[in-house]
Amino acid sequence: MDLETLGLLGVFLAGAIPWFEAIAVVPAGILFGLNPLLTVIAGVTGNAVTIFIFAYGGHAIRSRLLARRVAKGLEGESPRFLKAQASFDRWGIYGLAILGPIIIGTQFVALIAVAAGLKPLKVSLIVTIGTTAWAGVIAILMVVFGFDQVGLAFA
């Protein structure tokens, strides 16, 4: 396996880590000399995998968290969930899809949106499109400003 393939695999895996979004790993991959287009594809794909997992597991995760709170003698939703729900109510899925990568993370946007009652497939697609837009714009800016020529790993 060549060095670029290993780098792209690293971008894919790092993109799948919550809060370590595609918008963070794409610039890092490009700075290390990876192909910008392939870096965007790898980062967004890794991120999308976990977005789909969180969206489809959102209802089950929320139910478990509520049951845990009730078992501890606490009533209702946690203050953090209520704050996230207020963000969803204010911005909606489209706003959170755009703001999510820089505010709370795409996986948690998916979780919140499904917990709010949206269908997992719709949420997954919208959030993935928002992430792709961010990663694409960042990659384009890096190429336009010459950061794709730095090649830190190959210097």
FIVO-942268 format. One line per 10 residues: number of its first residue (from 1); their letters; for each residue x, y, z of C-alpha. Coordinates in pm, 1 decimal. Each point is the difference from the previous one (the first is absolute). Layout:
NUM) A) X Y Z ~ ... .
END
This chain:
1) MDLETLGLLG) 0.0 0.0 0.0 ~ 149.0 335.7 -98.1 ~ 28.9 304.1 224.4 ~ -289.5 192.0 -160.1 ~ -237.3 -294.6 46.1 ~ 98.4 -24.1 366.3 ~ -52.8 374.2 36.6 ~ -346.0 -20.1 -154.4 ~ -85.7 -291.9 228.3 ~ 108.3 216.1 294.2 .
11) VFLAGAIPWF) -220.1 285.6 -123.7 ~ -293.4 -242.6 -32.1 ~ 48.8 -134.1 352.5 ~ 57.2 343.6 154.4 ~ -309.0 135.1 -176.3 ~ -204.8 -269.8 173.0 ~ 97.1 120.2 348.6 ~ -268.3 220.9 161.4 ~ 113.8 362.2 35.9 ~ 296.7 -75.0 -225.6 .
21) EAIAVVPAGI) -203.1 99.4 -300.4 ~ 74.3 -27.1 -369.4 ~ 47.6 377.0 2.1 ~ 301.9 -50.6 228.2 ~ 157.3 -305.2 -161.8 ~ -36.5 120.1 -359.6 ~ 231.9 299.0 45.1 ~ 244.1 -217.5 192.6 ~ 5.4 -258.4 -278.5 ~ 49.6 266.2 -264.5 .
31) LFGLNPLLTV) 282.4 158.7 201.1 ~ 169.1 -338.7 10.2 ~ -5.9 -12.6 -378.1 ~ -297.9 -224.3 -66.4 ~ -210.8 50.2 -310.3 ~ -265.5 260.6 98.1 ~ -291.2 -172.8 -175.6 ~ 83.4 -341.8 142.9 ~ 52.9 156.2 341.5 ~ -347.4 157.1 -6.4 .
41) IAGVTGNAVT) -152.2 -331.1 -109.7 ~ 182.3 -197.6 272.1 ~ -73.0 250.3 277.4 ~ -366.5 45.0 -86.1 ~ -52.9 -374.1 -46.3 ~ 149.5 -76.0 341.9 ~ -213.1 273.4 154.0 ~ -313.3 -117.4 -184.6 ~ 36.1 -353.0 136.6 ~ -29.7 126.3 355.1 .
51) IFIFAYGGHA) -272.7 249.0 -92.5 ~ -211.9 -290.7 -128.0 ~ 79.6 -207.4 310.5 ~ -98.4 282.1 234.9 ~ -313.8 81.4 -200.8 ~ -121.6 -358.4 -12.2 ~ 99.4 -63.4 359.7 ~ -132.6 334.6 120.1 ~ -332.5 -119.9 127.9 ~ 151.3 -295.1 185.1 .
61) IRSRLLARRV) 275.1 216.5 148.0 ~ -250.5 259.0 120.4 ~ -220.5 -269.6 156.7 ~ 300.4 -148.4 184.4 ~ 110.4 340.0 127.4 ~ -351.3 77.3 126.5 ~ -24.5 -338.6 171.2 ~ 336.7 59.9 166.1 ~ -113.3 340.7 126.9 ~ -322.4 -149.1 138.9 .
71) AKGLEGESPR) 200.0 -278.5 169.6 ~ 209.8 268.9 170.1 ~ -316.7 169.1 124.4 ~ 18.4 288.7 -244.9 ~ -305.3 107.8 -193.7 ~ -22.1 103.2 -362.6 ~ 275.6 87.9 -241.8 ~ 347.2 112.3 102.1 ~ 76.3 372.8 -11.6 ~ 249.8 -64.7 -282.2 .
81) FLKAQASFDR) -265.5 -176.0 -207.6 ~ -247.6 280.4 63.1 ~ 261.0 252.7 -115.6 ~ 66.6 -207.4 -313.7 ~ -375.0 -31.3 -60.4 ~ -35.8 378.6 27.7 ~ 273.2 37.8 -263.5 ~ -188.1 -239.0 -225.4 ~ -325.6 187.4 53.3 ~ 172.3 328.2 -80.2 .
91) WGIYGLAILG) 209.2 -100.7 -302.2 ~ -175.2 -309.0 -139.0 ~ 174.9 -284.1 -177.2 ~ 138.8 216.0 -280.3 ~ 152.4 254.0 234.9 ~ 149.4 -270.5 218.0 ~ 133.2 -184.6 -305.5 ~ 194.9 312.9 -90.6 ~ 95.5 105.9 354.8 ~ 39.4 -348.5 145.8 .
101) PIIIGTQFVA) 355.8 -72.7 -112.0 ~ 128.3 310.8 176.9 ~ -232.8 10.3 301.5 ~ -96.3 -345.0 135.4 ~ 115.8 -256.1 -253.2 ~ -185.5 -163.0 -284.3 ~ -67.1 -324.9 183.3 ~ -173.3 183.5 282.3 ~ -200.7 209.0 -246.3 ~ -125.3 -327.6 -146.7 .
111) LIAVAAGLKP) -80.9 -137.4 344.5 ~ -189.8 313.5 103.0 ~ -194.4 22.6 -325.0 ~ -115.2 -362.0 20.1 ~ -88.1 41.7 366.9 ~ -208.6 301.8 -106.9 ~ -199.6 -224.1 -230.5 ~ 161.9 23.3 -344.3 ~ 60.9 -311.7 -206.5 ~ 355.4 -139.2 24.5 .
121) LKVSLIVTIG) 59.6 -20.1 -376.3 ~ -103.8 361.6 -55.8 ~ 216.2 117.4 289.0 ~ 299.3 -204.5 -115.0 ~ -17.0 132.2 -353.7 ~ -48.3 364.6 96.9 ~ 279.8 -2.1 257.7 ~ 234.1 -183.8 -239.4 ~ -72.6 257.1 -272.0 ~ 78.7 280.2 246.2 .
131) TTAWAGVIAI) 326.4 -169.1 96.3 ~ 89.4 -52.0 -365.7 ~ -62.0 367.3 -69.8 ~ 226.7 106.2 287.2 ~ 277.0 -242.6 -93.6 ~ -25.1 92.4 -368.7 ~ 19.9 374.3 64.5 ~ 295.7 -46.6 234.6 ~ 180.7 -218.0 -256.1 ~ -65.6 248.8 -280.4 .
141) LMVVFGFDQV) 130.8 288.5 210.9 ~ 309.9 -197.3 90.7 ~ 70.0 -74.3 -366.7 ~ -69.0 359.6 -106.7 ~ 239.4 133.2 264.4 ~ 266.5 -260.7 -79.5 ~ -14.9 -203.2 319.2 ~ -27.7 -318.0 -205.1 ~ 361.8 53.5 -109.7 ~ 142.3 -4.8 352.6 .
151) GLAFA) 25.9 -379.2 26.0 ~ 116.9 -19.3 364.0 ~ 34.1 -379.5 -5.9 ~ 215.0 3.3 -310.6 ~ 223.4 301.4 79.6 .
END
